Amino acid sequence: MVHTDCGRAHHGHHHRSLECDVAKEIGVSKNGFQLIDVRKSFGAAQALKGVSFEVKAGEFVTLLGPSGAGKTTLFRCLTGLERADNGETWVLGERIDLASRKQLRALRQSIGLIFQQHNLIGRLSALDNVLMARLSHTPWWRVALNRFSHRDKQLALSSLDQVGLLDKAYIRSDALSGGQQQRVAIARVLTQHSKVLLADEPVASLDPESARLVLEDLKRIAKEHNIAVLCSLHQVNLAKKYADRIIGMRAGELVFDGSSKDFCAQTEQCLYAKAHSGIPADENHSTV
């Protein structure tokens, strides 16, 4: 495999042409995520130590690891909120670690984000929250008057229907359960026409039944919409049940990358063994 650093000095059409040539040369997918020997440090603390893996379109991959494993830093690199010190971070066939501000804005419109906190506006209906995904595609005056197009409203309603919440479309979001709020957030990602999806601990605060529904939705969306989904979890049992593949991280390093059926008790014990001293905790950096 050839690793080629295009350099931050290249911009415009020449940069994109070179980037596409490099992507073809090393076999980078245009429909998913790929990290190649990614390293990131904060002072003397190494958060990522040469991490390499790929998530392809249609895959539902879970990311496991204890606090301080580097999961949050990895997510921040994949969204361009942090730039890796070394290595290559590819999203949808483009080097997000080399992207300009304009390129970052364009890329982020294609990256769906699901958070533990849902990030909904409680006083707005489920439908209005989902329509927020169309803001960048809507003239300002329509936004100011809350007059989204009929097409956008139909798209938002269809997205709510896909997560089983069409009957909740006009109910205030703060009147919904935690699981329902998370599924509204998933509907918002669908309405955004996301091409890849990052889910950061989406079921951490949910009861078992709500967690099941959310993970079933995420896996189904990966398959039906051919979207690459990377989902961080703490619950090993849920990862083994729903994931096509599990990626395990510990102390900034990749310690497992394989199918869920191959993730055995010994692997789990190794992954969650007492962390080494001096490893930076994810909590020291804001979550994605």
Order of alpha helices (4+ residues) and beta strands (2+ residues): alpha-beta-beta-beta-alpha-beta-beta-alpha-beta-alpha-alpha-alpha-alpha-beta-alpha-beta-alpha-beta-beta-alpha
